[in-house]
Structures are given as structure tokens and as C-alpha cells.
Amino acid sequence: MRVVLQRVSHASVTVSRKQTGKIGTGLLILLGIEDADTTEDITWLSRKVVNLRIFNDEQGVMNRSVIEVGGDVLVVSQFTLHASTKKGNRPSYIRASRPEVAIPIYEAFLAQLGKDLGKPVAAGIFGADMKVELLNDGPVTIFIDSKNKDL
């Protein structure tokens, strides 16, 4: 599983002119899923996300997690996170899971994240053409890959 997470002042996702998810201060998570992802990836990544200390404390140092600041989380599926640009100029998405594999993993990640966060998680609609709006705070943008924990 791969995520690009952004610390935001607010974010929302709209599908067919209908807002499906909206948050205030918190994290916007763009989530990419591949066939090799397991429940271990879901658990590890969810805990990493909710405990990552990227929010400022009273001294202005990034020392607090989304849980500690009472922040919200918005998750948007994004198969393009598994794009390969190794050959040519047209990305290949062969590593991204097809919907029949990805949707159960996506839903399990949302459930685990809500459990770890202690409140519901906002989300887009898997596979839909989504419009995402955000105000990146910092900016703070972090890439995490559950298969490469050294990044």
C-alpha cells in the first residue's frame, strides 16, 4: 500500500457535483493498492498514519499526531500511485490492483483507520472521477509505502 498524505487546514472530495467527503484540520490521504497488500499492510499503515507526529505543538515543532490534535482524515483512492514511468512517456499502472481486489482492501483500510483514529473517516468513492480540493498546511506532504518501510 502506498499513501501520499498531506496535512491540511481543510479538504473535500466531490463526485458528479456531490460532495462525498469533507474535513477540517487533519490529513488528506491518497491511497494506492496493489495485489500484494495484506491485512498486515493495512494495520501497519493505519497505525503509522494516525501516530505520525506532523502537527505542531505549542512551540511550533512538528511533535503531535492527528489523534493528539483531534484532527480528521479524508481518504481518496488513487491507483496512479502505483504508476511505473520506467519505459517511455506513458505510465503503466500494471501494479495497481483491479477493483475486485482493491475495493475490499480499501474498505478494510477505512475501517481500520476509523478504529485507530477513534472516529469515522471521510472518503471519496472508489474508482470514481473525483475532484479533490485542499488547503495544504505547511505545506507538509509525506509518501509512505508499506512495502518499503525505510522511506
C-alpha positions as CSV (number, residue, x, y, z in Angstrom):
1,M,0.0,0.0,0.0
2,R,1.2,3.5,-0.8
3,V,-0.1,6.7,0.5
4,V,0.6,10.3,-0.1
5,L,-0.6,12.2,3.0
6,Q,-1.0,15.9,3.3
7,R,-1.5,17.9,6.4
8,V,-4.4,20.1,5.6
9,S,-6.4,23.0,7.1
10,H,-9.4,21.6,5.1
11,A,-10.1,19.2,2.3
12,S,-13.1,17.8,0.4
13,V,-13.8,15.4,-2.4
14,T,-16.7,15.8,-4.9
15,V,-18.1,13.2,-7.3
16,S,-20.6,14.3,-10.0
17,R,-21.0,17.7,-8.3
18,K,-21.9,16.0,-5.0
19,Q,-19.6,16.3,-2.0
20,T,-18.8,12.8,-0.7
21,G,-16.3,13.8,2.0
22,K,-15.2,16.9,3.8
23,I,-12.8,17.6,6.7
24,G,-11.3,20.5,8.6
25,T,-7.9,20.3,10.1
26,G,-6.3,16.9,9.6
27,L,-4.9,14.6,6.9
28,L,-5.9,14.1,3.3
29,I,-4.7,10.6,2.3
30,L,-4.3,9.5,-1.3
31,L,-4.2,5.7,-1.2
32,G,-2.8,3.2,-3.8
33,I,-3.4,-0.5,-3.5
34,E,-1.5,-3.4,-5.1
35,D,-2.3,-7.1,-5.2
36,A,0.5,-8.0,-2.7
37,D,-1.2,-5.9,0.0
38,T,-2.3,-7.8,3.1
39,T,-4.0,-7.2,6.4
40,E,-0.6,-6.6,7.9
41,D,-0.1,-3.7,5.5
42,I,-3.5,-2.3,6.4
43,T,-2.7,-2.5,10.2
44,W,0.8,-1.2,9.9
45,L,-0.1,1.7,7.6
46,S,-3.1,2.8,9.6
47,R,-1.2,2.9,12.9
48,K,1.7,4.7,11.2
49,V,-0.7,7.4,9.8
50,V,-2.6,8.1,13.0
51,N,0.6,8.3,15.1
52,L,2.8,10.2,12.7
53,R,3.9,13.4,14.5
54,I,3.5,16.0,11.9
55,F,1.3,18.6,13.6
56,N,2.8,21.5,15.5
57,D,3.0,21.6,19.3
58,E,2.9,24.8,21.4
59,Q,6.5,25.6,20.4
60,G,5.7,25.2,16.7
61,V,7.6,21.9,16.4
62,M,6.0,19.0,14.5
63,N,5.5,16.8,17.5
64,R,1.8,15.9,17.6
65,S,-0.2,13.3,15.8
66,V,-3.6,13.7,14.1
67,I,-5.1,11.9,17.1
68,E,-3.5,14.4,19.6
69,V,-4.8,17.4,17.7
70,G,-8.3,15.9,17.3
71,G,-7.9,16.1,13.5
72,D,-10.0,14.4,10.8
73,V,-9.0,12.2,7.9
74,L,-10.2,12.0,4.3
75,V,-9.1,9.1,2.2
76,V,-9.2,9.1,-1.6
77,S,-8.3,6.0,-3.7
78,Q,-5.7,6.7,-6.3
79,F,-4.4,3.9,-8.5
80,T,-1.9,6.2,-10.1
81,L,0.3,6.0,-7.0
82,H,1.5,2.7,-8.5
83,A,2.4,4.2,-11.9
84,S,5.6,3.0,-13.4
85,T,7.4,5.6,-15.6
86,K,10.4,3.4,-16.3
87,K,9.7,3.0,-20.0
88,G,8.5,5.6,-22.4
89,N,6.3,8.6,-21.6
90,R,3.0,6.8,-20.9
91,P,2.8,5.5,-17.3
92,S,2.0,1.9,-16.8
93,Y,-0.5,1.0,-14.0
94,I,0.0,-2.8,-14.1
95,R,1.0,-2.9,-10.4
96,A,-2.3,-1.2,-9.3
97,S,-4.9,-3.7,-8.1
98,R,-8.1,-4.2,-10.1
99,P,-11.3,-3.1,-8.3
100,E,-12.3,-6.7,-7.4
101,V,-9.1,-6.9,-5.3
102,A,-8.7,-3.3,-4.3
103,I,-12.2,-2.5,-3.0
104,P,-12.1,-5.0,-0.1
105,I,-8.6,-3.8,0.9
106,Y,-9.8,-0.1,0.6
107,E,-12.8,-0.7,2.7
108,A,-10.7,-2.6,5.3
109,F,-8.2,0.2,5.4
110,L,-11.1,2.8,6.0
111,A,-12.4,0.6,8.8
112,Q,-9.0,0.1,10.5
113,L,-8.2,3.8,10.2
114,G,-11.5,4.8,11.8
115,K,-10.9,2.3,14.6
116,D,-7.3,3.6,15.2
117,L,-8.4,7.3,14.9
118,G,-11.4,6.7,17.2
119,K,-13.9,8.3,14.8
120,P,-15.3,7.9,11.3
121,V,-13.1,8.6,8.3
122,A,-14.4,10.7,5.4
123,A,-13.8,9.2,1.9
124,G,-14.3,9.6,-1.8
125,I,-15.9,6.9,-4.0
126,F,-13.6,4.1,-5.1
127,G,-12.9,4.3,-8.8
128,A,-15.0,7.4,-9.4
129,D,-13.8,10.5,-11.2
130,M,-13.2,12.7,-8.2
131,K,-12.4,16.4,-7.7
132,V,-10.3,16.9,-4.6
133,E,-9.9,20.3,-3.0
134,L,-7.4,21.0,-0.2
135,L,-5.5,23.7,1.6
136,N,-2.1,22.1,2.4
137,D,-0.9,23.3,5.7
138,G,2.8,23.9,5.8
139,P,3.0,22.5,3.2
140,V,3.5,19.1,4.7
141,T,3.3,16.2,2.2
142,I,4.7,12.7,3.0
143,F,4.9,9.5,1.0
144,I,4.7,6.1,2.8
145,D,5.0,2.7,1.2
146,S,4.1,-0.3,3.4
147,K,6.5,-2.5,1.3
148,N,9.4,-0.1,1.8
149,K,9.4,0.9,5.4
150,D,12.8,2.6,5.1
151,L,11.5,5.6,3.1
